[in-house]
Amino acid sequence: MSNISDLRKDYTLAELSESAVALLPFVQFQRWFNEALKAELPEPNAMTLATVGLDGRPSARIVLIKGLDERGISFFTNYESRKGQELALHPHAALLFHWTELERQVRIEGRVEKLSAEESDAYYLSRPLGSRLGAWASPQSKPLKARAELEAMFEEVSESMGNDPARPPFWGGYRVVPDFFEFWQGRSSRLHDRLTYRFNAHGKWEMERLAP
């Protein structure tokens, strides 16, 4: 087995300059996201969601972005899950997109709010039937004795709810409302480009370059 400390890669694909990026971070993010889609990367919509635990410790997991507009970035989950409980207590989060093949990552931070019932209903009804039933069946983040227990709950829900289940009241969407973006482009010799946008007290986005 090779030594882990010897694993490294030199980044040479692109650069990131102040003159080339958009003035607004949402525009720049959409630009990079579109390029990730065009490159046909595996799951370019996957993002790490980091929250603050009930005990003050950080907690992170992968979720999928399901909405993007000038209001923020949306995802969906069980409100009673670990992340849901953490967000109820500490309604702030950090997101990370890592597009390895493009040698890019985007960090986003901001407060978190629940989507409206109408927005959550609309997305829930767009999901495949199995996913809709699964939202009812799974007591997300709760202990299970065995997988058979989960499968039995899914079977029970499938029989009782049929082919058109409504959205569970404990399941829906969140929106991260950003006040910070960082766009990272890998560069040679570890001299990476890092451009940040911060939302200031005057309601404006300020751009700044950080040392790698």
Secondary structure by P-SEA (a helix, b strand, c coil): ccccccbbbbbcccccccccccccaaaaaaaaaaaaaaaccccccbbbbbbbccccbbbbbbbbbccccccbbbbbcccccaaaaaaaacccbbbbbbcccccbbbbbbbbbbbccaaaaaaaaaaccaaaaaaaaccccccccccaaaaaaaaaaaaaacccccccccccccccccccbbbbbbbbcccbbbbbbbbbccccbbbbbbbcc
